[in-house]
Amino acid sequence: MCCRFLTFTGNPRWEVIQNTLRNGENYADRPDITVRAFAAYLSELMDDITERQILGPVAAYFYSIEPQKRGMPHIHMVIINELQEDSNTPFFVNDYISAEIPDKPDDDDQSEIAQQQRRLYEIITLLFLHDCSDTSSCRVDGKCTKRFPKKHSQTTVLNTDNYTDYRRRPPPPDGIKKSELSKTAQQSYGNIFEKKTRSGVIVPMDNSRVVSYNPFLALKYNCHHNLEFIGLQKCEDYTFKYVLKGNDMAYVEVKRDGQTVQDFDEIAHHYKVRYLSSSEAMARLLSMPIYEMSHVVHVAYISLPGKAY
């Protein structure tokens, strides 16, 4: 089976959202706007995937929308592609997935291709670089749970018992700029982007920090997404469960008159309850679907002769 796993997150900087907000409003104040905008972009995305087949011929798909407690909604989608002769090859993966900082054209090149490449460079360096520190929420025991930084690789490697290693060329050796190398030597090295953190510190980042993406989706939708190849890792069960993991839940402690209950009984005074964010509440008020499947699956129970099941 050849699959792709896509996470697609709305961008609060979309013009359709910013142009609709009134003075002093934040996108989080208007779930009615953000939910409608996300639904419109999602509809166009599904047309790109299923009808225009920008990620290859599609045999089946399913997704679920996951409203965030904070921020824009996003979806988890599994795309099952039709099997082709080269479906499980690095060349096939490289046609649709990139994990590198794009080259930035020279300033004097104002051609249409150069302008589009320059815009892709700006989007990737703004939205697709994972910069975590020791205080980041993705850090547990000093390690990033998203497995960043990734290891460098000159080619894409499809592993049978691990995640795919995408092409992530290393930066040039210390003290050497990529532009100083010959055209042939430049092909062996990736780009470096100096990113300014929220604290004002400049941190150099290379391809080991890039979230894998599709260039077409990045250019068209100008929002964060993560596209992963699933083919040889034998992790279909985990992927399906991740998409269909259910609603957000939260633990609630019951108190009396604002005071902690005396003779505290954890079983009696804690409940695991459904957490409903404002964006999900608005989506349900507008009768918007929160999941979609290309095929309907029915479970058929069969009783064999002489068997009790």
C-alpha positions as a Markdown table, in Angstrom:
| # | Residue | x | y | z |
|---|---|---|---|---|
| 1 | Met | 0.0 | 0.0 | 0.0 |
| 2 | Cys | 1.2 | 3.5 | -0.8 |
| 3 | Cys | -0.2 | 6.3 | 1.4 |
| 4 | Arg | 0.5 | 9.8 | 2.4 |
| 5 | Phe | -0.3 | 11.4 | 5.8 |
| 6 | Leu | -1.2 | 15.1 | 5.6 |
| 7 | Thr | -1.6 | 17.6 | 8.4 |
| 8 | Phe | -3.1 | 20.9 | 7.2 |
| 9 | Thr | -3.4 | 23.9 | 9.5 |
| 10 | Gly | -5.2 | 27.1 | 8.8 |
| 11 | Asn | -3.3 | 30.4 | 8.8 |
| 12 | Pro | -4.8 | 33.3 | 10.8 |
| 13 | Arg | -2.9 | 35.6 | 8.4 |
| 14 | Trp | -5.1 | 34.6 | 5.4 |
| 15 | Glu | -6.3 | 37.8 | 3.8 |
| 16 | Val | -9.9 | 36.6 | 3.9 |
| 17 | Ile | -9.7 | 36.5 | 7.7 |
| 18 | Gln | -7.7 | 39.7 | 8.2 |
| 19 | Asn | -9.9 | 41.7 | 5.9 |
| 20 | Thr | -13.1 | 40.6 | 7.7 |
| 21 | Leu | -11.9 | 41.4 | 11.2 |
| 22 | Arg | -13.0 | 44.7 | 12.7 |
| 23 | Asn | -10.6 | 47.1 | 14.4 |
| 24 | Gly | -9.1 | 45.7 | 17.6 |
| 25 | Glu | -10.4 | 42.2 | 16.9 |
| 26 | Asn | -8.2 | 39.1 | 16.9 |
| 27 | Tyr | -8.8 | 36.0 | 14.8 |
| 28 | Ala | -9.4 | 34.0 | 18.0 |
| 29 | Asp | -12.3 | 36.4 | 18.9 |
| 30 | Arg | -14.2 | 35.4 | 15.7 |
| 31 | Pro | -14.6 | 31.6 | 15.3 |
| 32 | Asp | -17.5 | 32.3 | 12.9 |
| 33 | Ile | -15.0 | 33.8 | 10.5 |
| 34 | Thr | -12.1 | 31.4 | 11.0 |
| 35 | Val | -14.3 | 28.3 | 10.7 |
| 36 | Arg | -15.9 | 29.5 | 7.4 |
| 37 | Ala | -12.6 | 30.4 | 6.0 |
| 38 | Phe | -11.0 | 27.1 | 6.9 |
| 39 | Ala | -14.0 | 25.2 | 5.4 |
| 40 | Ala | -13.5 | 27.1 | 2.1 |
| 41 | Tyr | -9.8 | 26.4 | 1.9 |
| 42 | Leu | -10.4 | 22.7 | 2.8 |
| 43 | Ser | -13.0 | 22.4 | 0.0 |
| 44 | Glu | -10.4 | 23.7 | -2.5 |
| 45 | Leu | -7.7 | 21.4 | -1.0 |
| 46 | Met | -9.9 | 18.4 | -1.5 |
| 47 | Asp | -10.5 | 19.4 | -5.2 |
| 48 | Asp | -6.8 | 19.7 | -5.7 |
| 49 | Ile | -6.2 | 16.2 | -4.1 |
| 50 | Thr | -9.1 | 14.2 | -5.5 |
| 51 | Glu | -9.9 | 15.9 | -8.9 |
| 52 | Arg | -6.6 | 17.6 | -10.0 |
| 53 | Gln | -4.6 | 14.8 | -8.3 |
| 54 | Ile | -1.7 | 17.0 | -7.4 |
| 55 | Leu | -0.4 | 14.3 | -5.0 |
| 56 | Gly | -0.9 | 11.5 | -7.6 |
| 57 | Pro | -3.8 | 9.3 | -8.5 |
| 58 | Val | -6.0 | 8.8 | -5.4 |
| 59 | Ala | -7.7 | 5.4 | -4.7 |
| 60 | Ala | -9.2 | 6.4 | -1.3 |
| 61 | Tyr | -8.9 | 9.0 | 1.5 |
| 62 | Phe | -10.3 | 9.9 | 4.8 |
| 63 | Tyr | -9.7 | 12.8 | 7.2 |
| 64 | Ser | -11.0 | 14.4 | 10.5 |
| 65 | Ile | -11.0 | 18.0 | 11.5 |
| 66 | Glu | -9.3 | 18.7 | 14.8 |
| 67 | Pro | -10.3 | 22.1 | 16.3 |
| 68 | Gln | -7.6 | 23.5 | 18.5 |
| 69 | Lys | -8.1 | 24.8 | 22.0 |
| 70 | Arg | -6.1 | 27.8 | 20.8 |
| 71 | Gly | -5.3 | 28.7 | 17.2 |
| 72 | Met | -6.7 | 27.7 | 13.9 |
| 73 | Pro | -8.4 | 24.3 | 13.1 |
| 74 | His | -6.4 | 21.6 | 11.3 |
| 75 | Ile | -7.0 | 18.3 | 9.7 |
| 76 | His | -5.3 | 14.9 | 9.8 |
| 77 | Met | -5.8 | 13.1 | 6.4 |
| 78 | Val | -4.7 | 9.7 | 5.1 |
| 79 | Ile | -4.4 | 9.6 | 1.3 |
| 80 | Ile | -4.2 | 6.1 | -0.3 |
| 81 | Asn | -2.7 | 6.3 | -3.8 |
| 82 | Glu | -3.2 | 4.0 | -6.6 |
| 83 | Leu | -0.3 | 1.6 | -6.9 |
| 84 | Gln | 2.2 | 2.3 | -9.7 |
| 85 | Glu | 5.4 | 0.7 | -10.7 |
| 86 | Asp | 7.5 | 3.4 | -8.9 |
| 87 | Ser | 5.1 | 4.1 | -6.0 |
| 88 | Asn | 7.6 | 2.9 | -3.4 |
| 89 | Thr | 10.7 | 4.4 | -4.7 |
| 90 | Pro | 12.7 | 7.5 | -3.6 |
| 91 | Phe | 12.2 | 9.1 | -7.0 |
| 92 | Phe | 8.4 | 8.9 | -6.5 |
| 93 | Val | 8.6 | 10.4 | -3.0 |
| 94 | Asn | 10.9 | 13.3 | -4.2 |
| 95 | Asp | 8.3 | 14.3 | -6.9 |
| 96 | Tyr | 5.8 | 15.2 | -4.2 |
| 97 | Ile | 7.7 | 15.8 | -0.9 |
| 98 | Ser | 10.5 | 18.2 | -0.1 |
| 99 | Ala | 12.3 | 18.7 | 3.2 |
| 100 | Glu | 14.9 | 21.4 | 2.3 |
| 101 | Ile | 15.1 | 25.1 | 2.4 |
| 102 | Pro | 14.6 | 26.2 | -1.2 |
| 103 | Asp | 17.2 | 28.1 | -3.1 |
| 104 | Lys | 16.8 | 31.9 | -3.2 |
| 105 | Pro | 17.2 | 33.5 | -6.6 |
| 106 | Asp | 19.5 | 36.4 | -7.2 |
| 107 | Asp | 18.0 | 39.8 | -6.5 |
| 108 | Asp | 18.5 | 40.9 | -10.1 |
| 109 | Asp | 16.4 | 38.0 | -11.5 |
| 110 | Gln | 12.8 | 39.3 | -11.8 |
| 111 | Ser | 11.5 | 36.5 | -14.0 |
| 112 | Glu | 8.1 | 34.9 | -13.1 |
| 113 | Ile | 9.8 | 31.7 | -12.1 |
| 114 | Ala | 12.3 | 33.6 | -9.8 |
| 115 | Gln | 9.5 | 35.5 | -8.1 |
| 116 | Gln | 7.6 | 32.3 | -7.4 |
| 117 | Gln | 10.8 | 30.6 | -6.1 |
| 118 | Arg | 11.5 | 33.7 | -3.9 |
| 119 | Arg | 7.9 | 33.5 | -2.5 |
| 120 | Leu | 8.4 | 29.8 | -1.7 |
| 121 | Tyr | 11.6 | 30.6 | 0.1 |
| 122 | Glu | 9.8 | 33.2 | 2.3 |
| 123 | Ile | 6.9 | 30.8 | 3.1 |
| 124 | Ile | 9.2 | 27.9 | 4.0 |
| 125 | Thr | 11.5 | 29.9 | 6.2 |
| 126 | Leu | 8.5 | 31.5 | 7.9 |
| 127 | Leu | 6.2 | 28.6 | 8.5 |
| 128 | Phe | 8.2 | 25.3 | 8.1 |
| 129 | Leu | 11.2 | 25.6 | 10.3 |
| 130 | His | 10.9 | 23.8 | 13.7 |
| 131 | Asp | 12.9 | 25.8 | 16.2 |
| 132 | Cys | 12.5 | 24.4 | 19.7 |
| 133 | Ser | 14.5 | 25.1 | 22.8 |
| 134 | Asp | 14.7 | 23.5 | 26.3 |
| 135 | Thr | 11.6 | 25.4 | 27.4 |
| 136 | Ser | 9.5 | 24.4 | 24.3 |
| 137 | Ser | 6.3 | 22.3 | 24.9 |
| 138 | Cys | 7.6 | 19.6 | 22.4 |
| 139 | Arg | 10.6 | 18.9 | 24.7 |
| 140 | Val | 10.5 | 15.9 | 27.1 |
| 141 | Asp | 13.5 | 15.0 | 29.1 |
| 142 | Gly | 15.6 | 17.3 | 26.9 |
| 143 | Lys | 14.6 | 15.7 | 23.6 |
| 144 | Cys | 12.2 | 17.0 | 21.0 |
| 145 | Thr | 9.2 | 14.7 | 20.7 |
| 146 | Lys | 8.9 | 15.6 | 17.0 |
| 147 | Arg | 12.4 | 14.2 | 16.5 |
| 148 | Phe | 14.1 | 17.4 | 15.4 |
| 149 | Pro | 16.7 | 18.0 | 14.3 |
| 150 | Lys | 16.5 | 15.3 | 11.6 |
| 151 | Lys | 19.6 | 13.7 | 10.3 |
| 152 | His | 21.1 | 14.9 | 7.1 |
| 153 | Ser | 21.0 | 12.7 | 4.0 |
| 154 | Gln | 22.1 | 13.2 | 0.4 |
| 155 | Thr | 19.2 | 11.1 | -0.9 |
| 156 | Thr | 15.8 | 10.0 | 0.2 |
| 157 | Val | 15.9 | 6.6 | 2.0 |
| 158 | Leu | 12.8 | 4.5 | 2.4 |
| 159 | Asn | 13.2 | 2.4 | 5.6 |
| 160 | Thr | 11.1 | -0.7 | 6.3 |
| 161 | Asp | 11.2 | -0.4 | 10.1 |
| 162 | Asn | 11.5 | 3.3 | 10.7 |
| 163 | Tyr | 10.4 | 6.7 | 9.4 |
| 164 | Thr | 11.4 | 7.8 | 5.9 |
| 165 | Asp | 14.6 | 9.8 | 5.7 |
| 166 | Tyr | 14.0 | 12.5 | 3.2 |
| 167 | Arg | 16.7 | 14.3 | 1.3 |
| 168 | Arg | 18.2 | 16.8 | 3.6 |
| 169 | Arg | 21.6 | 17.9 | 2.4 |
| 170 | Pro | 24.0 | 19.2 | 5.1 |
| 171 | Pro | 25.2 | 22.8 | 5.2 |
| 172 | Pro | 28.6 | 23.7 | 3.8 |
| 173 | Pro | 31.6 | 23.3 | 6.1 |
| 174 | Asp | 32.2 | 26.0 | 8.7 |
| 175 | Gly | 33.7 | 29.2 | 7.2 |
| 176 | Ile | 32.6 | 28.4 | 3.7 |
| 177 | Lys | 29.6 | 30.0 | 2.0 |
| 178 | Lys | 27.6 | 27.9 | -0.5 |
| 179 | Ser | 27.9 | 30.7 | -3.1 |
| 180 | Glu | 31.7 | 30.4 | -3.0 |
| 181 | Leu | 31.6 | 26.9 | -4.2 |
| 182 | Ser | 31.4 | 25.7 | -7.8 |
| 183 | Lys | 28.0 | 24.8 | -9.3 |
| 184 | Thr | 28.8 | 21.1 | -9.1 |
| 185 | Ala | 29.9 | 21.3 | -5.4 |
| 186 | Gln | 26.8 | 23.3 | -4.5 |
| 187 | Gln | 24.7 | 20.4 | -5.4 |
| 188 | Ser | 26.0 | 18.5 | -2.3 |
| 189 | Tyr | 25.0 | 21.1 | 0.2 |
| 190 | Gly | 21.8 | 22.7 | 1.5 |
| 191 | Asn | 21.0 | 26.2 | 2.5 |
| 192 | Ile | 21.2 | 28.0 | 5.8 |
| 193 | Phe | 18.6 | 30.5 | 7.1 |
| 194 | Glu | 19.2 | 32.7 | 10.1 |
| 195 | Lys | 16.0 | 32.9 | 12.0 |
| 196 | Lys | 15.3 | 35.4 | 14.7 |
| 197 | Thr | 13.6 | 33.9 | 17.7 |
| 198 | Arg | 11.0 | 35.5 | 19.9 |
| 199 | Ser | 13.7 | 36.4 | 22.4 |
| 200 | Gly | 15.6 | 38.2 | 19.7 |
| 201 | Val | 18.4 | 35.7 | 19.3 |
| 202 | Ile | 19.6 | 34.8 | 15.8 |
| 203 | Val | 19.7 | 31.1 | 15.3 |
| 204 | Pro | 21.1 | 29.5 | 12.1 |
| 205 | Met | 18.9 | 26.7 | 10.8 |
| 206 | Asp | 19.6 | 24.2 | 8.0 |
| 207 | Asn | 17.6 | 21.4 | 6.4 |
| 208 | Ser | 17.6 | 19.3 | 9.6 |
| 209 | Arg | 14.9 | 21.7 | 10.9 |
| 210 | Val | 12.6 | 21.7 | 7.9 |
| 211 | Val | 9.1 | 20.1 | 8.2 |
| 212 | Ser | 8.5 | 18.0 | 5.2 |
| 213 | Tyr | 6.1 | 19.7 | 2.7 |
| 214 | Asn | 4.7 | 19.9 | -0.8 |
| 215 | Pro | 5.9 | 23.0 | -2.7 |
| 216 | Phe | 2.6 | 23.4 | -4.6 |
| 217 | Leu | 0.5 | 23.3 | -1.4 |
| 218 | Ala | 2.8 | 25.7 | 0.4 |
| 219 | Leu | 2.6 | 28.2 | -2.5 |
| 220 | Lys | -1.1 | 28.0 | -3.1 |
| 221 | Tyr | -2.4 | 27.9 | 0.5 |
| 222 | Asn | 0.3 | 29.9 | 2.4 |
| 223 | Cys | -0.2 | 27.9 | 5.6 |
| 224 | His | 1.6 | 25.2 | 7.5 |
| 225 | His | 1.2 | 21.6 | 6.6 |
| 226 | Asn | 3.2 | 18.4 | 7.0 |
| 227 | Leu | 3.2 | 15.8 | 4.3 |
| 228 | Glu | 4.7 | 12.3 | 5.1 |
| 229 | Phe | 5.1 | 9.3 | 3.0 |
| 230 | Ile | 3.8 | 6.0 | 4.3 |
| 231 | Gly | 4.8 | 3.0 | 2.3 |
| 232 | Leu | 7.2 | 0.6 | 3.8 |
| 233 | Gln | 7.1 | 1.4 | 7.5 |
| 234 | Lys | 4.2 | -0.9 | 8.2 |
| 235 | Cys | 2.6 | 1.8 | 10.5 |
| 236 | Glu | -0.9 | 1.9 | 8.9 |
| 237 | Asp | -2.6 | 1.0 | 12.1 |
| 238 | Tyr | -1.0 | 3.8 | 14.0 |
| 239 | Thr | -1.8 | 6.3 | 11.2 |
| 240 | Phe | -5.5 | 5.3 | 11.1 |
| 241 | Lys | -5.8 | 5.5 | 14.8 |
| 242 | Tyr | -4.2 | 8.9 | 14.8 |
| 243 | Val | -6.8 | 10.3 | 12.4 |
| 244 | Leu | -9.7 | 8.7 | 14.3 |
| 245 | Lys | -8.5 | 9.3 | 17.8 |
| 246 | Gly | -11.7 | 11.1 | 18.8 |
| 247 | Asn | -12.6 | 14.3 | 20.6 |
| 248 | Asp | -10.5 | 16.3 | 23.0 |
| 249 | Met | -10.9 | 15.4 | 26.6 |
| 250 | Ala | -10.1 | 17.3 | 29.8 |
| 251 | Tyr | -10.0 | 16.4 | 33.5 |
| 252 | Val | -12.2 | 18.5 | 35.7 |
| 253 | Glu | -12.1 | 18.8 | 39.4 |
| 254 | Val | -15.3 | 19.5 | 41.2 |
| 255 | Lys | -15.1 | 22.1 | 44.0 |
| 256 | Arg | -17.7 | 23.4 | 46.5 |
| 257 | Asp | -18.0 | 27.1 | 46.9 |
| 258 | Gly | -14.7 | 27.7 | 45.3 |
| 259 | Gln | -12.9 | 25.6 | 47.9 |
| 260 | Thr | -11.1 | 22.3 | 47.5 |
| 261 | Val | -13.3 | 19.5 | 48.7 |
| 262 | Gln | -12.3 | 18.1 | 52.1 |
| 263 | Asp | -11.8 | 14.4 | 52.5 |
| 264 | Phe | -10.8 | 14.4 | 48.9 |
| 265 | Asp | -11.9 | 11.4 | 46.9 |
| 266 | Glu | -10.1 | 11.4 | 43.5 |
| 267 | Ile | -12.6 | 9.0 | 41.9 |
| 268 | Ala | -15.6 | 10.9 | 43.1 |
| 269 | His | -14.5 | 14.4 | 42.3 |
| 270 | His | -12.6 | 14.1 | 39.0 |
| 271 | Tyr | -14.3 | 13.5 | 35.8 |
| 272 | Lys | -12.9 | 13.0 | 32.3 |
| 273 | Val | -15.2 | 15.2 | 30.2 |
| 274 | Arg | -15.4 | 16.3 | 26.6 |
| 275 | Tyr | -13.6 | 19.6 | 25.8 |
| 276 | Leu | -15.5 | 21.7 | 23.2 |
| 277 | Ser | -13.6 | 24.6 | 21.8 |
| 278 | Ser | -15.2 | 27.7 | 20.4 |
| 279 | Ser | -14.2 | 26.8 | 16.8 |
| 280 | Glu | -15.7 | 23.3 | 17.1 |
| 281 | Ala | -18.9 | 24.7 | 18.7 |
| 282 | Met | -19.2 | 27.1 | 15.8 |
| 283 | Ala | -18.6 | 24.4 | 13.2 |
| 284 | Arg | -21.4 | 22.3 | 14.7 |
| 285 | Leu | -23.8 | 25.2 | 14.9 |
| 286 | Leu | -23.1 | 25.7 | 11.2 |
| 287 | Ser | -23.7 | 22.0 | 10.5 |
| 288 | Met | -20.2 | 21.6 | 9.1 |
| 289 | Pro | -18.9 | 18.0 | 8.9 |
| 290 | Ile | -15.9 | 17.2 | 11.1 |
| 291 | Tyr | -14.8 | 14.1 | 9.1 |
| 292 | Glu | -15.1 | 12.7 | 5.6 |
| 293 | Met | -14.4 | 9.3 | 4.0 |
| 294 | Ser | -14.3 | 8.5 | 0.3 |
| 295 | His | -15.6 | 4.9 | 1.0 |
| 296 | Val | -18.2 | 3.6 | 3.5 |
| 297 | Val | -17.0 | 0.6 | 5.4 |
| 298 | His | -19.5 | -1.8 | 6.9 |
| 299 | Val | -18.6 | -4.6 | 9.3 |
| 300 | Ala | -20.2 | -7.9 | 8.3 |
| 301 | Tyr | -20.6 | -10.5 | 11.0 |
| 302 | Ile | -20.7 | -14.0 | 9.5 |
| 303 | Ser | -21.7 | -17.2 | 11.4 |
| 304 | Leu | -20.3 | -20.4 | 10.0 |
| 305 | Pro | -22.2 | -23.6 | 10.1 |
| 306 | Gly | -21.6 | -25.4 | 13.4 |
| 307 | Lys | -19.8 | -22.4 | 14.9 |
| 308 | Ala | -21.0 | -20.2 | 17.8 |
| 309 | Tyr | -19.5 | -17.0 | 16.3 |
